[in-house]
Amino acid sequence: MGADASDIYQTRLGEADANFKGKVLTTAQLKGGSAKTTTTVCLAQALSLLGRKVLVIDLDPQASASELCGLYAEKEISGEDTVLPYIFDQNVEGGLGSRVQSTYWDGMDIIPGHTFLYGAEFLLPARQKTIQGYRFWAVLRQGLEPLKSQYDYILIDTSPSLSYMNLNALLAADALVMPMIPENLDFISSLAFWRLFSDVAEDFLPYEEDKVYECISILLSKVDYGKTSSAPVVRQWAQTAYGRWLDPFEIPSSSVMSGGALSFSTALDVVSTHSTAKSLQRVKQPMMQYAKWLDDMFVKSWKEAA
């Protein structure tokens, strides 16, 4: 990490930097199996290795991110441990901060997920109908505001849908990250996400005229470099469709990563053997480069705002 980035980190919680606000990054994708959760957790780990303090928020009822962070959802987590109590009552004692738990990974905390998160999908539209002026899409953003002074980054893992909770995550974000496998169906699904988001957001975007994303990042993941792979063709489609949104980083497909997922670990903490070290490095290196690229971008914005 460069000297400038280190200086920003060392002073951000001091009195001279009392107005510091961390960045919220939401990872989103309509198609399951796109490495969305793995990307979220690996990115959180990589940012922590750069000296950042990171909070992961698991909004997926499947709670896969929570399990990758060492919390067994069915036995160690209840609905009370998630964002759900705050969604039900914004005056809940301690706010969202009272739901934060530490993880086994130094510098990384989590608000875990649980199947009970589905409850928000009934509550939010009901309140929208019965409470005049209720902005269902801004509830999470309000809850995150106090936490932005405590963390450099808040990473939100969403379910593969455009649910009410995911819309909250999208509107709370300073940046959007979309992992995309360079295959036909995944590319089509990615286009469908933006079209659907645009259609759904028409109802409330008039209230969000000042909403701007500092970064929209399309990250190619699980890239197959074999001779019969469709990646070269789909990469060209993505370059045409997304332009500057498509980042120069690619996370290759790896059997080591598949094995890591089975053992609830990531590329950054899988123990390598002599036979797997090279394959593991092929995944770790671009992820660290991607995290450094994002971090440099936001360090610049922090310095400009100081």
HUNOR-V810705 format. One record per helix or strand of 2 or more residues. SS is the DSSP state (h for helix, s for strand). FROM is the first residue (numbers start at 0). TO is the last residue. If there is no record, write none. Layout:
SS,FROM,TO
SS,FROM,TO
This chain:
h,2,10
h,14,16
s,22,26
h,35,48
s,53,57
h,63,67
h,72,75
h,78,80
h,83,87
h,94,98
s,100,101
s,107,110
h,114,129
h,135,148
s,152,156
h,163,171
s,174,180
h,183,200
h,204,206
s,214,222
h,230,244
s,245,251
h,254,261
h,276,304
